[in-house]
Amino acid sequence: MLIKEYRICMPLTVDEYRIGQLYMIAKHSLEQSEKGEGVEVVKNEECSDPVHGQGRYTEKRIHLSSRLPSWISSLIPKVFYITEKAWNYFPYTITEYTCSFLPRFSIYIETRYEDNPGSSENSVNLCLEELEKREVDFIDIAYDPLPPKLYKESEDLTVFKSKKTDRGPLEKNWKEVTVPLMCSYKVVKVKFEVLGLQGRVESFAQRSVRDILLLGHRQAFAWIDEWIEMSMDDLREYETLTNEATNKKVLQS
């Protein structure tokens, strides 16, 4: 199992991030979906936990067979999906990714959001054995390179400036001087127990997760003027409408 902890600072408060993250996920899913490809929302409902309290459970099917490298595509059926199950007990969340025809493959993500610059050394309370395996990776939303196909000038945070909040653009030392500032701590555990392919698949999955986290957090801030005035009720209405539109795109025959 390959364990990495990604620490992603944002020029937001944790309370602001709660709206921004959910808005970004809904809008990004719609943008990335097309006929037969993308994110199908299966469930989006309230849930509860004896430790974490009230939360939100979502279940999604991610259809992406044509977007995989050829060496992976050759090993799998032409039509398949990955199941994402997420339990959001903000500011703590759990996300699981599984694939029905690869029972030995899984991605497990624990996340905690804190109003600090990434200084918590064990935010999700890993055990000693996991801490010894963990690799910490700080993601800079403004200056870490994105794959060229994912770059958009409107989402370049080195030049973006919010009209409604007057935040940005982000300078090289933005994490030292920016107020407010919060951090998303994401511990990602990738497991693929198949001899000969384990290291290659686990490394590929971690690289993919990192690219997704970098892009998503860039977009959450780049779209701040679209969501900063939303209430949670506004957000839930936006999610409902967007999820319906996304499902129509993915499931159309």
NUKE-217483 format. One record per residue (C-alpha): chain; x, y, z; residue number from 0. Coordinates in steps of 0.2 Angstrom, whole numbers, plus 5000, padded with zeros to 4 digits. Example, Ala and Ser with C-alpha at 12.3 -4.5 7.8 and 13.67 -1.06 7.14 Angstrom:
<atoms>
ATOM chaine   xx   yy   zz num
ATOM      A 5062 4978 5039   0
ATOM      A 5068 4995 5036   1
</atoms>
This chain:
<atoms>
ATOM chaine   xx   yy   zz num
ATOM      A 5000 5000 5000   0
ATOM      A 5006 5017 4995   1
ATOM      A 5002 5031 5008   2
ATOM      A 5004 5050 5004   3
ATOM      A 4997 5065 5013   4
ATOM      A 4994 5080 5002   5
ATOM      A 4993 5097 5011   6
ATOM      A 4984 5110 5000   7
ATOM      A 4983 5128 5007   8
ATOM      A 4970 5139 5001   9
ATOM      A 4967 5158 5003  10
ATOM      A 4950 5155 5011  11
ATOM      A 4943 5151 5028  12
ATOM      A 4937 5133 5032  13
ATOM      A 4919 5139 5032  14
ATOM      A 4921 5147 5015  15
ATOM      A 4930 5132 5008  16
ATOM      A 4915 5121 5013  17
ATOM      A 4904 5130 5000  18
ATOM      A 4918 5132 4987  19
ATOM      A 4923 5114 4987  20
ATOM      A 4905 5107 4985  21
ATOM      A 4902 5120 4971  22
ATOM      A 4918 5115 4962  23
ATOM      A 4914 5097 4963  24
ATOM      A 4897 5099 4955  25
ATOM      A 4903 5111 4942  26
ATOM      A 4918 5101 4937  27
ATOM      A 4908 5085 4936  28
ATOM      A 4897 5094 4924  29
ATOM      A 4911 5101 4913  30
ATOM      A 4920 5084 4912  31
ATOM      A 4905 5074 4908  32
ATOM      A 4899 5069 4890  33
ATOM      A 4890 5055 4882  34
ATOM      A 4895 5039 4890  35
ATOM      A 4909 5047 4900  36
ATOM      A 4910 5057 4916  37
ATOM      A 4902 5057 4933  38
ATOM      A 4885 5049 4936  39
ATOM      A 4877 5054 4953  40
ATOM      A 4869 5039 4961  41
ATOM      A 4865 5046 4979  42
ATOM      A 4866 5062 4988  43
ATOM      A 4858 5061 5005  44
ATOM      A 4860 5065 5023  45
ATOM      A 4869 5052 5035  46
ATOM      A 4874 5051 5053  47
ATOM      A 4889 5043 5063  48
ATOM      A 4890 5040 5081  49
ATOM      A 4907 5049 5082  50
ATOM      A 4906 5062 5068  51
ATOM      A 4888 5067 5069  52
ATOM      A 4877 5072 5055  53
ATOM      A 4884 5072 5038  54
ATOM      A 4881 5070 5019  55
ATOM      A 4883 5053 5009  56
ATOM      A 4886 5053 4991  57
ATOM      A 4889 5039 4979  58
ATOM      A 4895 5041 4961  59
ATOM      A 4900 5031 4946  60
ATOM      A 4915 5038 4937  61
ATOM      A 4914 5032 4918  62
ATOM      A 4931 5035 4911  63
ATOM      A 4937 5020 4901  64
ATOM      A 4943 5030 4886  65
ATOM      A 4954 5042 4896  66
ATOM      A 4965 5028 4903  67
ATOM      A 4983 5024 4897  68
ATOM      A 4983 5011 4884  69
ATOM      A 4993 4999 4895  70
ATOM      A 4978 4999 4908  71
ATOM      A 4965 4999 4895  72
ATOM      A 4971 4983 4888  73
ATOM      A 4968 4975 4905  74
ATOM      A 4950 4980 4907  75
ATOM      A 4933 4979 4899  76
ATOM      A 4929 4992 4887  77
ATOM      A 4914 4998 4897  78
ATOM      A 4917 5000 4916  79
ATOM      A 4916 5012 4930  80
ATOM      A 4924 5016 4947  81
ATOM      A 4912 5018 4962  82
ATOM      A 4915 5033 4973  83
ATOM      A 4908 5033 4990  84
ATOM      A 4910 5048 5001  85
ATOM      A 4905 5053 5019  86
ATOM      A 4906 5071 5022  87
ATOM      A 4906 5076 5041  88
ATOM      A 4914 5093 5038  89
ATOM      A 4927 5097 5043  90
ATOM      A 4931 5078 5042  91
ATOM      A 4928 5067 5027  92
ATOM      A 4930 5049 5021  93
ATOM      A 4931 5045 5002  94
ATOM      A 4933 5027 4995  95
ATOM      A 4936 5022 4977  96
ATOM      A 4933 5004 4971  97
ATOM      A 4931 4995 4955  98
ATOM      A 4920 4979 4953  99
ATOM      A 4931 4970 4941 100
ATOM      A 4947 4974 4951 101
ATOM      A 4943 4969 4969 102
ATOM      A 4961 4971 4975 103
ATOM      A 4962 4989 4969 104
ATOM      A 4956 5003 4981 105
ATOM      A 4959 5021 4985 106
ATOM      A 4954 5027 5003 107
ATOM      A 4955 5045 5007 108
ATOM      A 4954 5054 5024 109
ATOM      A 4953 5072 5024 110
ATOM      A 4952 5086 5038 111
ATOM      A 4951 5105 5035 112
ATOM      A 4960 5117 5047 113
ATOM      A 4963 5135 5048 114
ATOM      A 4982 5134 5048 115
ATOM      A 4996 5134 5035 116
ATOM      A 4998 5115 5034 117
ATOM      A 5007 5114 5051 118
ATOM      A 4997 5100 5059 119
ATOM      A 5008 5084 5059 120
ATOM      A 4995 5071 5061 121
ATOM      A 4978 5079 5056 122
ATOM      A 4969 5063 5053 123
ATOM      A 4977 5053 5068 124
ATOM      A 4986 5040 5058 125
ATOM      A 4994 5025 5068 126
ATOM      A 5013 5024 5071 127
ATOM      A 5015 5011 5057 128
ATOM      A 5005 5022 5044 129
ATOM      A 5015 5037 5049 130
ATOM      A 5031 5028 5045 131
ATOM      A 5025 5024 5028 132
ATOM      A 5017 5041 5025 133
ATOM      A 5025 5053 5012 134
ATOM      A 5020 5072 5015 135
ATOM      A 5018 5082 4999 136
ATOM      A 5013 5100 4999 137
ATOM      A 5003 5106 4984 138
ATOM      A 5005 5124 4978 139
ATOM      A 4989 5128 4969 140
ATOM      A 4997 5143 4961 141
ATOM      A 5014 5137 4956 142
ATOM      A 5014 5118 4954 143
ATOM      A 5013 5113 4936 144
ATOM      A 4997 5106 4928 145
ATOM      A 4997 5094 4913 146
ATOM      A 4995 5106 4898 147
ATOM      A 4978 5099 4893 148
ATOM      A 4971 5104 4910 149
ATOM      A 4978 5122 4910 150
ATOM      A 4966 5137 4907 151
ATOM      A 4971 5155 4908 152
ATOM      A 4956 5160 4917 153
ATOM      A 4961 5148 4931 154
ATOM      A 4979 5153 4932 155
ATOM      A 4980 5159 4950 156
ATOM      A 4996 5169 4947 157
ATOM      A 4986 5182 4937 158
ATOM      A 4968 5179 4944 159
ATOM      A 4960 5192 4954 160
ATOM      A 4943 5190 4963 161
ATOM      A 4932 5205 4960 162
ATOM      A 4920 5201 4975 163
ATOM      A 4934 5198 4988 164
ATOM      A 4949 5207 4981 165
ATOM      A 4959 5191 4984 166
ATOM      A 4973 5187 4972 167
ATOM      A 4984 5186 4961 168
ATOM      A 4994 5174 4972 169
ATOM      A 5013 5179 4973 170
ATOM      A 5027 5167 4975 171
ATOM      A 5026 5169 4994 172
ATOM      A 5007 5169 4995 173
ATOM      A 5006 5156 5009 174
ATOM      A 5017 5167 5020 175
ATOM      A 5007 5183 5018 176
ATOM      A 4989 5178 5014 177
ATOM      A 4975 5181 5026 178
ATOM      A 4964 5171 5027 179
ATOM      A 4973 5154 5025 180
ATOM      A 4967 5136 5028 181
ATOM      A 4974 5119 5024 182
ATOM      A 4966 5103 5017 183
ATOM      A 4975 5088 5023 184
ATOM      A 4971 5073 5012 185
ATOM      A 4979 5056 5017 186
ATOM      A 4978 5045 5002 187
ATOM      A 4980 5026 5003 188
ATOM      A 4981 5017 4987 189
ATOM      A 4981 4998 4987 190
ATOM      A 4983 4986 4972 191
ATOM      A 4988 4968 4978 192
ATOM      A 4993 4960 4961 193
ATOM      A 5011 4954 4960 194
ATOM      A 5021 4962 4946 195
ATOM      A 5009 4977 4944 196
ATOM      A 5007 4983 4961 197
ATOM      A 5020 4997 4961 198
ATOM      A 5016 5003 4944 199
ATOM      A 4997 5005 4947 200
ATOM      A 4999 5012 4964 201
ATOM      A 5011 5025 4958 202
ATOM      A 5000 5029 4943 203
ATOM      A 4985 5031 4954 204
ATOM      A 4994 5043 4966 205
ATOM      A 5000 5054 4952 206
ATOM      A 4982 5055 4945 207
ATOM      A 4975 5059 4962 208
ATOM      A 4988 5073 4964 209
ATOM      A 4983 5081 4947 210
ATOM      A 4965 5080 4952 211
ATOM      A 4968 5088 4969 212
ATOM      A 4978 5102 4961 213
ATOM      A 4966 5106 4947 214
ATOM      A 4951 5105 4959 215
ATOM      A 4958 5117 4972 216
ATOM      A 4964 5129 4958 217
ATOM      A 4946 5129 4951 218
ATOM      A 4938 5131 4969 219
ATOM      A 4947 5148 4971 220
ATOM      A 4946 5153 4953 221
ATOM      A 4927 5152 4953 222
ATOM      A 4926 5161 4970 223
ATOM      A 4915 5175 4963 224
ATOM      A 4902 5162 4957 225
ATOM      A 4900 5154 4975 226
ATOM      A 4906 5166 4988 227
ATOM      A 4888 5173 4991 228
ATOM      A 4880 5156 4991 229
ATOM      A 4871 5149 5007 230
ATOM      A 4871 5131 5010 231
ATOM      A 4853 5130 5004 232
ATOM      A 4859 5139 4988 233
ATOM      A 4872 5126 4986 234
ATOM      A 4861 5111 4988 235
ATOM      A 4849 5118 4975 236
ATOM      A 4864 5121 4963 237
ATOM      A 4870 5103 4967 238
ATOM      A 4853 5096 4963 239
ATOM      A 4851 5105 4946 240
ATOM      A 4869 5102 4941 241
ATOM      A 4868 5083 4946 242
ATOM      A 4853 5081 4935 243
ATOM      A 4861 5089 4920 244
ATOM      A 4877 5079 4923 245
ATOM      A 4868 5062 4923 246
ATOM      A 4858 5067 4907 247
ATOM      A 4875 5070 4898 248
ATOM      A 4883 5054 4905 249
ATOM      A 4868 5042 4903 250
ATOM      A 4862 5048 4886 251
ATOM      A 4861 5034 4873 252
</atoms>
